[in-house]
Amino acid sequence: MMSTRTTGRASATRENAVAERSPESTTSDKAVGIVSHTMLTVWSLIVILPLLWTIMTSFKTTTEIFASPFAPPKNWNFDNYLKAWNTAGIGSYFLNSVLVVGFALVIVMLLGAMCAYVLARFAFPGGRAVYYLMLAGLTFPIFLAIVPLFFILKNIGLLDTLPGLVITYVAFALPFTVFFLFSFFKALPNEISEAAALDGAGEWRTFFQVMLPMAKPGLTSVLIFNFLGLWNQFLIPVALNTNPKNYVLSQGLAAFASQAGYAVDFGELFAAVVITVVPVLIVYIIFQRQLQGSVSQGTSK
């Protein structure tokens, strides 16, 4: 009976608060909503319209592009995509990007998760110093490390090679991975690891079979962020990989755009751009729900 009265009083209080809101506050809320929605709409158009125009232009010939750049193509065909994939070598560059980014993601996710778990769950001398050094790696501009990286890879014989790019990508993405996963492992309850230890699980089994699956939201988020950053990476491969056979997709696209000068086939070029962008869109569309959920969980922790 008491709980019913309390609930009734609370609901009445909320109704009175809503009723007592001044017309000025209601008007200001509406104004803020209209402005925010307008800005979001304009921003969406700025992002979406160029993408749609690029996709539409990829089906046109160079003559059609210059004659009517905003008109739809007369014939929707995939000749530009076939020529970009085979003649321009975008297919081999795409394969190189998949190999480099794929191996780099596997290595950085494994090392980053293990490092973040140890730093978050175990106390040892120098642990905080290691964590702060990882944070310092986030503040260090990558272009300042290009020259040292060049000589390091040259001395170990990995310059102008795909394994050299994989190692560099791992070093580039590791600080962010550790920083992102640290809070997820820190928030996991100690009772779970203690229960696993009582059941006879060692540290390795506890990590891989108990704690790592519980950090899946954080792993999903950092995996997507790392994929986007490494797939679109341009400065590192340009500086450390000058062998045309080992070009990744960003390098191959830049080389294709510059090698022919003004005689470039723009329809083929736009098709190559679409091929570069499509994997990023597919990954985001597939994992956007998990990304939003995992980020909200991370902020709530």
Residue pairs with C-beta under 8 A, 6 or more apart in sequence:
51 277
53 70
54 270
54 273
54 274
54 277
55 274
56 72
56 73
57 65
57 69
57 73
57 266
57 267
57 270
58 80
58 81
58 267
58 270
58 271
58 273
58 274
59 73
59 75
59 76
59 77
59 78
59 80
59 267
60 73
60 74
60 80
60 267
60 270
61 73
61 267
62 265
62 266
62 267
64 71
64 73
64 74
64 267
65 266
65 267
65 270
66 266
80 265
80 267
80 268
80 270
80 271
81 271
81 274
81 275
83 265
83 268
83 271
84 90
84 256
84 268
84 269
84 271
84 272
84 275
85 91
85 94
85 275
87 268
88 252
88 256
88 268
88 272
89 247
89 252
89 256
90 249
90 252
90 253
90 256
90 272
90 275
92 245
92 247
92 252
93 247
93 248
93 249
93 251
93 252
93 253
94 249
94 275
96 162
96 246
96 247
96 248
96 249
97 231
97 248
97 249
97 250
99 162
100 162
100 165
100 166
100 169
100 230
100 248
101 169
101 227
101 230
101 231
103 166
104 165
104 166
104 169
104 170
104 173
104 230
105 223
105 226
105 227
105 230
107 166
107 170
108 169
108 170
108 173
108 174
108 177
108 226
109 177
109 219
109 222
109 223
109 226
111 170
111 174
111 177
112 173
112 174
112 177
112 178
112 181
112 222
113 177
113 181
113 212
113 215
113 219
114 207
115 134
115 174
115 178
116 177
116 178
116 179
116 180
116 181
116 182
116 184
116 185
117 181
117 185
117 207
117 211
117 212
118 127
119 127
119 130
119 131
119 134
119 178
119 182
120 181
120 182
120 183
120 185
120 186
121 185
121 186
121 188
121 193
121 211
131 178
131 182
134 174
134 175
134 178
134 179
135 175
135 179
136 175
137 174
137 175
138 175
138 176
138 179
142 172
142 235
142 236
143 235
146 235
146 236
146 239
146 240
149 168
149 236
149 239
149 240
150 159
150 239
150 240
153 159
153 161
153 164
153 167
153 168
153 240
158 164
158 167
159 240
160 240
160 241
160 242
160 243
160 246
161 241
161 243
161 246
162 241
162 246
164 240
164 241
165 236
165 237
165 240
165 241
165 246
165 248
168 236
168 240
169 230
169 233
169 236
172 229
172 230
172 233
172 236
173 226
173 229
173 230
176 222
176 225
176 226
177 222
177 226
180 218
180 221
180 222
180 225
180 298
181 215
181 218
181 219
181 222
183 218
183 298
183 301
184 215
184 217
184 218
184 298
184 301
185 211
185 215
187 301
188 211
188 214
188 215
192 210
192 211
192 214
193 206
193 210
193 211
196 205
196 206
196 209
196 210
197 206
201 209
201 210
212 219
217 290
217 293
217 294
217 297
217 298
218 294
218 297
218 298
220 287
220 290
220 291
220 294
221 290
221 291
221 294
221 295
221 298
224 283
224 284
224 287
224 291
227 280
227 283
228 280
228 283
228 284
231 249
231 279
231 280
232 250
232 280
233 248
233 250
234 250
234 251
234 254
237 247
237 248
237 250
237 251
238 251
238 254
241 247
241 248
241 251
244 255
247 255
249 275
249 276
250 276
252 272
253 272
253 273
253 276
256 264
256 269
256 272
257 264
257 269
284 291
